Amino acid sequence: MGGNGMPGDSRTVDLGGPVHYVDFGGPADGPVLVLVHGLGGSHLNWDLFAPLVREHARLFALDLPGFGRSEPGGRTASVSANVAVLHRFLTEVVGEPAVLVGNSMGGMISILETGEHPAAVRGLVLLDPAVPGPRRALDPLVAITFALYALPFVGERFLGWRRQRQSALARVREMLQLCGVDPDQVPSQVIDRSVGLLEERKDVEGMDRAFLAAARSLLKVLADPRRYRSAMASIGAPVLLVHGERDRLVPVAAARDIARRHPAWRYVEMSGVGHVPQLQEPDRVAGEVLGWMRQEALTGSQA
């Protein structure tokens, strides 16, 4: 067990700058799962899911530069830069083909990594990934929030203003609500550790810049998704797509559209669930992932 009640060992590796990750352990002869968080997320997003799976697999959860405990320094936090960091993590830390489990922006990054480096990825689990969908009306709060993020100077001012006006606890609860998650239904230790992570940050303005760079980059990929769709079409590895029916950030219509376009992918829709199913329904998500891995013969190591 790591410190601060963490269900894994906290480590840092130099991948063109410090990258923090959690090694949750698991059987030496098991498959490797690499857990990739979304926009505004961190290794904490996997605290409830990982302990349910680590009897069957080795698990690593990394903090992409600009998120969690990976302070950005001079690095950019664009989607393409984070794909490169994920690839270095797979090559230099994991050292064997892995199953990627990506939530939200982490799903986008995992899809692009699989498209660019298919030999590094055995399988792909997408939990409410940021994907393009049919033209639709966005949730009003989501639309306003992302419009503020997208505007130069305005986004920076907005994040600074919110930090001065709101406590870390209020910001954690607000982010969960934006994701369609009831904060009162999330275990209190997850909330407490998320608050602690915000409070321990040193380069706060750098983290703000990284968050906005990632948000703007993500919006750019979705605005012209040709390269992204091409990466999806090129994937030969097995794919499990899980989506919460109450997701406010990526409407379920987008996931249904992707599932129709890729009939070989396994699609699971969860009613009453928002954008972060591994926090809301960890047992069910773990069961779906393990069942899919058995079905696709992904339960052994490839080392």
Buried (B, 14 or more C-beta within 10 A) or exposed (E): EBEEEBBBEBBEBEBEBBBBBBBBBBEEEBBBBBBBBBBBBBBBBBBBBBBBBBEBBBBBBBBBBBBBBBBBEEBBBBBBBBBBBBBBBBEEBBEBBBBBBBBBBBBBBBBBBBBBBBEBBBBBBBBBBBBBBEEEEBBEEBEEBBEBBBEEEEBBEBBEEBBEEEEBBEBBBBBBBBBBBEBEEBEEBBBBBBBBBBEEBEEEEBBBBBBBBBBBBBBBBBEEBEEBBEBBEEBEBBBBBBBBBBBBBBBBBBBBBBBEEBEEBBBBBBEEBBBBBBBBBBEBBBEBBBEBBEEBEBEEBEE
